[in-house]
Amino acid sequence: MLDLNFVRDNLPVVEEKLRQRGMDPAAVLKDFGEVDTQRRHAISAAETMKAQRNKASEEIAKAKKAGQDASAAMAQTKELREQIQTLEKTATDLDARLRDILSGIPNLPHTSVPVGHSAEENVEVRRWGSPPKLDFTPKPHWELGEQLGVLDLERAVKLSASYPDTMPNAWNNLGLLSAREGQVDEAIAHFQEALRVSPDYWIALENLGNAYRLQQRWDLARPILERALEARPQDPEAHYNLAMLFAQTGDPVAASAHLQKALQLRPIYPEALNNLGVLYLRTERRDAAVAKFEECIRVAPGFDQSYLNLARVYGLEGAPEKARAVLLELLKQHPGHAQAQLALGRLR
């Protein structure tokens, strides 16, 4: 299966290679771009809401300690928890859809391979000797191999059944399946097995680190995600994963640095733009936050979370008309958007 990041970053190349194989890119890739964008949006929105939930939980603890009423904050955390569960299920479903699409993409031909649609278009590179002329019907090699005792097909079948035990990718995919089913501990065990087979397998490193992060096991998540970054220092996703970890553990400076690096490596990265805006908002840099949310909307008009965050900033600044305009624009992009409708209702 081709790597998700490769397909995402080289989509025109993948489409052209599929045409060279005589295949219709639209039929093979289907709605890859839309599914990938929706999945990443759901993941980013869930992460943002988790940060909001954590902040609300802190406010509840402070209010209770001061003997104040915390019912509003408690209601907010309940609402956020339900929204997070919905977003995580959406992301899981979209991930499964994405994996189905990726599994249907064939290997791409090398640039040295001549383009053709049939054997007649093959290019003869060289010829050695002459084809023999036989006065009998030759047997296929597998029959000859078994008769001569040099092939053991029955044992080969048994070995191929256990072949995933030596493949880190197989263990990694098992981990992803377990994660989609909500079995995070089992997923972690599979990612660990992938790394036992191949210690520097960066995909399993990222997945394991994010699984630990999902469980808020920060002391385990950080070294794993740092290893993933060491393996691929120019991977924007590796910087983004570490940024989310630092954001969740209260280190906005480190989180901001990794988000900025991710954006250097991939300028059009809506999740990084949006979460950098969230960091600025947390540190009371509202003008900078507005600039990032607006930039995110400009480069990725379908990224709904930045609309909601921008409307939130305008609400904090006492500019309900600006907030309303932003939410109405979001509803144009996504008619029936539940969060936008809810936020709009609060403004009225």
KOLBA-164831 format. One line per field, with one value per residue (C-alpha): x, y, z; chain. Coordinates in nm, 4 decimals. Example, Ala and Ser with C-alpha at 12.3 -4.5 7.8 and 13.67 -1.06 7.14 Angstrom:
! KOLBA-164831
c1	c(1.2300, 1.3670)
c2	c(-0.4500, -0.1060)
c3	c(0.7800, 0.7140)
c	c(A, A)
***
This chain:
! KOLBA-164831
c1	c(0.0000, 0.1333, 0.2135, -0.0664, 0.1690, 0.3218, -0.0169, -0.1346, 0.1813, 0.2176, -0.1423, -0.0851, 0.2079, -0.0025, -0.2836, -0.0435, 0.1172, -0.2263, -0.3051, 0.0230, -0.1022, -0.4205, -0.6324, -0.8811, -0.7466, -1.0988, -1.2078, -0.9012, -0.8611, -1.2348, -1.2910, -0.9446, -0.8860, -1.2209, -1.2003, -0.8438, -0.9390, -1.2479, -1.0483, -0.7774, -1.0360, -1.2134, -0.8865, -0.7865, -1.1291, -1.1223, -0.7763, -0.8873, -1.1944, -0.9868, -0.7726, -1.0898, -1.2216, -0.8985, -0.9126, -1.2768, -1.1840, -0.9224, -1.1814, -1.4184, -1.1479, -1.0691, -1.4374, -1.5028, -1.1953, -1.3203, -1.6697, -1.8190, -2.0849, -1.9217, -2.2389, -2.1867, -1.8331, -1.9491, -2.2212, -1.9588, -1.7288, -2.0194, -2.1065, -1.7419, -1.7061, -2.0026, -1.8710, -1.5244, -1.6707, -1.8632, -1.5552, -1.3362, -1.5894, -1.6033, -1.2231, -1.2135, -1.4733, -1.2938, -0.9615, -1.1098, -1.2421, -0.9012, -0.7254, -0.9683, -0.8805, -0.5056, -0.5204, -0.6715, -0.3875, -0.1413, 0.2357, 0.3367, 0.5602, 0.9180, 1.0048, 1.2246, 0.9281, 0.7872, 0.4242, 0.1936, -0.1417, -0.0625, 0.2224, 0.2490, 0.3831, 0.6652, 1.0150, 1.2734, 1.5912, 1.8145, 1.8006, 2.0320, 2.0201, 1.7192, 1.3963, 1.4168, 1.1826, 1.0342, 0.8630, 0.6551, 0.4276, 0.6420, 0.5198, 0.4913, 0.7795, 0.5718, 0.4825, 0.8420, 0.9614, 0.7349, 0.8179, 1.1916, 1.1561, 1.2957, 0.9644, 0.7454, 0.4286, 0.2411, 0.5075, 0.5202, 0.1491, 0.2023, 0.4941, 0.3059, 0.0239, 0.2693, 0.4572, 0.2926, 0.4795, 0.7953, 0.6371, 0.6183, 0.3593, 0.1249, 0.1547, 0.1071, -0.2107, -0.3397, -0.2806, -0.4782, -0.7660, -0.7664, -0.7554, -1.0536, -1.2447, -1.1585, -0.9165, -0.6282, -0.4332, -0.4436, -0.3422, -0.0433, 0.0644, 0.0535, 0.2519, 0.5094, 0.5387, 0.5935, 0.8771, 1.0224, 1.0529, 1.1728, 1.2809, 1.3049, 0.9702, 0.8577, 0.4894, 0.4553, 0.6483, 0.3997, 0.1009, 0.2344, 0.3155, -0.0299, -0.1916, -0.0076, -0.1081, -0.4701, -0.4398, -0.2652, 0.0421, 0.2688, 0.5883, 0.5597, 0.4281, 0.7034, 1.0132, 0.8307, 0.7199, 1.0699, 1.2098, 0.9630, 1.0856, 1.4497, 1.3671, 1.2014, 1.3118, 1.1595, 0.8185, 0.5609, 0.3346, 0.6108, 0.6441, 0.2667, 0.2312, 0.4934, 0.3296, -0.0021, 0.1734, 0.3382, 0.0104, -0.1667, 0.1062, 0.1170, 0.4265, 0.2964, 0.6472, 0.7593, 0.4201, 0.4397, 0.7947, 0.6969, 0.3822, 0.5847, 0.8357, 0.5523, 0.4242, 0.7709, 0.7771, 0.4150, 0.2831, -0.0724, -0.1353, -0.4762, -0.4486, -0.1169, -0.2449, -0.5591, -0.3829, -0.1181, -0.4064, -0.5473, -0.2091, -0.1988, -0.5507, -0.4567, -0.1664, -0.3915, -0.2376, -0.5740, -0.4541, -0.2064, -0.4772, -0.7159, -0.4429, -0.3822, -0.7518, -0.8050, -0.5022, -0.6352, -0.9743, -0.8039, -0.5876, -0.8426, -1.1958, -1.3497, -1.1682, -1.4605, -1.2756, -1.1014, -1.4382, -1.5604, -1.2429, -1.2458, -1.6091, -1.5127, -1.2406, -1.4824, -1.7256, -1.4585, -1.3811, -1.7459, -1.7954, -2.1043, -2.1718, -1.8286, -1.8808, -2.2207, -2.0757, -1.8073, -2.0597, -2.2922, -2.0016, -1.9289, -2.2910, -2.2575, -1.9592, -2.1219, -2.5027, -2.6516, -2.3229, -2.4366, -2.1662, -2.2119, -2.5875, -2.5371, -2.2879, -2.5128, -2.8050, -2.6008, -2.5350, -2.9064)
c2	c(0.0000, 0.3424, 0.5838, 0.8293, 1.1296, 1.0371, 1.0176, 1.3404, 1.5352, 1.3911, 1.3529, 1.4861, 1.2425, 0.9501, 1.0420, 1.0591, 0.7246, 0.5640, 0.6966, 0.5459, 0.2111, 0.2579, 0.3238, 0.5988, 0.8051, 0.9098, 0.5465, 0.4434, 0.7454, 0.8099, 1.0881, 1.0598, 1.4348, 1.5078, 1.2124, 1.3024, 1.6660, 1.5713, 1.3203, 1.5699, 1.8340, 1.5947, 1.5048, 1.8689, 1.9706, 1.6901, 1.7953, 2.1577, 2.0577, 1.8392, 2.1419, 2.3429, 2.0642, 2.0551, 2.4309, 2.4077, 2.1314, 2.3592, 2.6343, 2.3930, 2.2975, 2.6643, 2.7531, 2.4689, 2.5587, 2.9154, 2.7983, 2.9339, 2.7884, 2.5670, 2.4377, 2.6337, 2.5031, 2.1496, 2.1740, 2.2921, 1.9967, 1.7560, 1.9126, 1.9075, 1.5421, 1.4453, 1.6488, 1.4946, 1.1433, 1.2286, 1.3756, 1.0810, 0.8365, 1.0446, 1.0433, 0.6669, 0.6027, 0.8325, 0.6648, 0.3285, 0.4763, 0.6257, 0.2928, 0.1229, 0.3725, 0.3426, -0.0369, -0.0158, 0.1935, -0.0293, 0.0133, 0.3081, 0.2436, 0.3692, 0.6613, 0.4282, 0.2028, 0.2681, 0.3738, 0.1190, -0.0523, -0.4005, -0.6478, -0.5326, -0.1981, -0.3542, -0.2433, -0.5159, -0.4155, -0.7018, -1.0660, -1.3497, -1.6764, -1.8140, -1.9586, -2.3393, -2.5392, -2.8302, -3.1370, -3.1807, -2.9717, -2.8227, -2.8379, -2.5252, -2.4702, -2.5359, -2.8866, -2.9626, -2.8204, -3.0473, -3.3539, -3.2896, -3.2247, -2.8691, -2.6950, -2.7564, -2.5580, -2.6918, -2.5615, -2.2325, -2.1803, -2.2375, -1.9944, -1.7269, -1.7475, -1.6496, -1.3952, -1.0885, -1.1836, -1.0536, -0.7467, -0.4235, -0.2854, -0.5739, -0.5111, -0.1393, -0.1993, -0.4320, -0.1482, 0.0930, -0.1546, -0.1945, 0.1842, 0.2257, -0.0197, 0.1801, -0.0855, 0.1530, -0.0817, -0.3534, -0.0999, 0.0025, -0.3620, -0.3994, -0.0782, -0.1977, -0.5289, -0.3408, -0.1510, -0.4717, -0.6017, -0.2674, -0.0203, 0.2773, 0.2225, 0.5850, 0.5256, 0.2937, 0.5457, 0.8205, 0.5938, 0.4677, 0.8198, 0.9439, 0.6453, 0.7311, 1.0939, 0.9861, 0.8172, 1.1286, 0.9210, 1.2154, 1.0621, 0.7758, 0.9787, 1.2415, 1.0198, 0.8154, 1.1223, 1.2685, 0.9465, 0.9779, 1.3325, 1.2189, 0.9563, 1.2158, 1.5676, 1.7197, 1.5602, 1.8296, 1.5666, 1.4740, 1.8370, 1.8714, 1.5647, 1.6983, 2.0409, 1.8906, 1.7061, 2.0250, 2.2151, 1.9528, 1.9508, 2.3284, 2.4256, 2.6809, 2.7990, 2.4528, 2.3875, 2.7137, 2.6402, 2.2992, 2.4352, 2.7094, 2.4504, 2.2354, 2.5385, 2.6063, 2.2530, 2.2606, 2.6180, 2.5035, 2.3076, 2.4103, 2.2070, 2.3716, 2.7197, 2.6725, 2.5332, 2.8032, 3.0503, 2.8619, 2.8898, 3.2636, 3.2942, 3.1106, 3.3471, 3.6516, 3.7371, 3.7913, 3.9891, 3.7141, 3.4524, 3.6366, 3.6557, 3.2773, 3.1891, 3.4211, 3.2746, 2.9246, 3.0200, 3.1776, 2.8756, 2.6111, 2.7533, 2.4213, 2.4015, 2.4684, 2.4899, 2.8148, 2.9798, 2.8755, 2.9959, 3.3270, 3.3819, 3.3001, 3.5689, 3.8267, 3.7278, 3.7787, 4.1201, 4.2256, 4.2229, 4.0037, 4.1288, 4.0137, 3.6809, 3.6416, 3.7145, 3.4494, 3.1880, 3.2650, 3.2197, 2.8826, 2.7797, 2.8661, 2.6326, 2.3623, 2.3946, 2.2505, 2.2703, 2.1919, 2.3845, 2.6926, 2.6870, 2.6481, 2.9356, 3.1530, 3.0817, 3.2022, 3.5335, 3.6055)
c3	c(0.0000, -0.0930, 0.1878, 0.2666, 0.2803, -0.0557, -0.2276, -0.0618, -0.1505, -0.5036, -0.6180, -0.9752, -1.0165, -0.8901, -1.1305, -1.4271, -1.3357, -1.3199, -1.6677, -1.7895, -1.6615, -1.8612, -1.5539, -1.4784, -1.1830, -1.0839, -1.0586, -0.8555, -0.6281, -0.5979, -0.3433, -0.1851, -0.1553, 0.0039, 0.2460, 0.3457, 0.4101, 0.6120, 0.8186, 0.9036, 0.9842, 1.2206, 1.3948, 1.4282, 1.5570, 1.8136, 1.9340, 1.9639, 2.1611, 2.3908, 2.4702, 2.5354, 2.7574, 2.9553, 3.0044, 3.1145, 3.3607, 3.5130, 3.5452, 3.7190, 3.9696, 4.0382, 4.0757, 4.3171, 4.5184, 4.5436, 4.6359, 4.3121, 4.0851, 3.8175, 3.6543, 3.3309, 3.2849, 3.3695, 3.1057, 2.8567, 2.9286, 2.8816, 2.5481, 2.4398, 2.5403, 2.3224, 2.0296, 2.0668, 2.0616, 1.7447, 1.5764, 1.6735, 1.5310, 1.2129, 1.1883, 1.2436, 0.9728, 0.7293, 0.8071, 0.7171, 0.3928, 0.3185, 0.3794, 0.1418, -0.1307, -0.0684, -0.0779, -0.4268, -0.5725, -0.7619, -0.7640, -0.9789, -1.2825, -1.2750, -1.5004, -1.7081, -1.7938, -2.1449, -2.1506, -2.3100, -2.2742, -2.4062, -2.4595, -2.8219, -2.6990, -2.4964, -2.5918, -2.6519, -2.4704, -2.5794, -2.6962, -2.6065, -2.7938, -2.9793, -2.8369, -2.8403, -3.0603, -2.8630, -3.0042, -2.6860, -2.4644, -2.1848, -1.8257, -1.6068, -1.3682, -1.0550, -1.1745, -1.2653, -0.9333, -0.7311, -0.9414, -0.9029, -0.5305, -0.5453, -0.4645, -0.1594, -0.2314, 0.0702, 0.3081, 0.1151, 0.1821, 0.5555, 0.5638, 0.3722, 0.6276, 0.9028, 0.6921, 0.8591, 1.1774, 1.0114, 0.8534, 1.0542, 0.8153, 0.8966, 1.2699, 1.2144, 1.0143, 1.2846, 1.5305, 1.3150, 1.2953, 1.6750, 1.7202, 1.4882, 1.7056, 2.0177, 2.1492, 2.2181, 2.4463, 2.1817, 1.9162, 2.1280, 2.1567, 1.7772, 1.7189, 1.9717, 1.7861, 1.4595, 1.6271, 1.7709, 1.4155, 1.2758, 1.5515, 1.3138, 1.1403, 1.1587, 1.0776, 1.3774, 1.5892, 1.5015, 1.5588, 1.8914, 2.0097, 1.9141, 2.0858, 2.4070, 2.3582, 2.3213, 2.6608, 2.8015, 2.8846, 2.8147, 2.9554, 2.7047, 2.4117, 2.4042, 2.3519, 2.0886, 1.8922, 1.9247, 1.7749, 1.4877, 1.4284, 1.4366, 1.1753, 0.9483, 1.0495, 0.7360, 0.7892, 0.8777, 1.0350, 1.2827, 1.3906, 1.4108, 1.6349, 1.8763, 1.8709, 1.9781, 2.2601, 2.3868, 2.3547, 2.5640, 2.8294, 2.8749, 2.6741, 2.4203, 2.3252, 2.2097, 2.0513, 1.8565, 1.7385, 1.5982, 1.4328, 1.2652, 1.1450, 1.0089, 0.8178, 0.6762, 0.5423, 0.4236, 0.3838, 0.3135, 0.6315, 0.7719, 1.0937, 1.1809, 1.0945, 1.2997, 1.6042, 1.5910, 1.6069, 1.9073, 2.0820, 2.0158, 2.1521, 2.4713, 2.5274, 2.4725, 2.1348, 1.9735, 1.6709, 1.5842, 1.6377, 1.4045, 1.1393, 1.1536, 1.1466, 0.8505, 0.6713, 0.7314, 0.5880, 0.2886, 0.1991, 0.3047, 0.2738, 0.3730, 0.7094, 0.9426, 1.2760, 1.1826, 1.1128, 1.4570, 1.6260, 1.4406, 1.5391, 1.8970, 1.8962, 1.7593, 2.0329, 2.2980, 2.1510, 2.1651, 1.7876, 1.7409, 1.3872, 1.2712, 1.4477, 1.2825, 0.9373, 0.9851, 1.0993, 0.8082, 0.5691, 0.7309, 0.6826, 0.3140, 0.2943, 0.5088, 0.5140, 0.8306, 1.0234, 1.3796, 1.5654, 1.3471, 1.4018, 1.7765, 1.7910, 1.5753, 1.8068, 2.1044, 1.9317, 1.8871)
c	c(A, A, A, A, A, A, A, A, A, A, A, A, A, A, A, A, A, A, A, A, A, A, A, A, A, A, A, A, A, A, A, A, A, A, A, A, A, A, A, A, A, A, A, A, A, A, A, A, A, A, A, A, A, A, A, A, A, A, A, A, A, A, A, A, A, A, A, A, A, A, A, A, A, A, A, A, A, A, A, A, A, A, A, A, A, A, A, A, A, A, A, A, A, A, A, A, A, A, A, A, A, A, A, A, A, A, A, A, A, A, A, A, A, A, A, A, A, A, A, A, A, A, A, A, A, A, A, A, A, A, A, A, A, A, A, A, A, A, A, A, A, A, A, A, A, A, A, A, A, A, A, A, A, A, A, A, A, A, A, A, A, A, A, A, A, A, A, A, A, A, A, A, A, A, A, A, A, A, A, A, A, A, A, A, A, A, A, A, A, A, A, A, A, A, A, A, A, A, A, A, A, A, A, A, A, A, A, A, A, A, A, A, A, A, A, A, A, A, A, A, A, A, A, A, A, A, A, A, A, A, A, A, A, A, A, A, A, A, A, A, A, A, A, A, A, A, A, A, A, A, A, A, A, A, A, A, A, A, A, A, A, A, A, A, A, A, A, A, A, A, A, A, A, A, A, A, A, A, A, A, A, A, A, A, A, A, A, A, A, A, A, A, A, A, A, A, A, A, A, A, A, A, A, A, A, A, A, A, A, A, A, A, A, A, A, A, A, A, A, A, A, A, A, A, A, A, A, A, A, A, A, A, A, A, A, A, A, A, A, A, A, A, A, A, A, A, A, A)
***
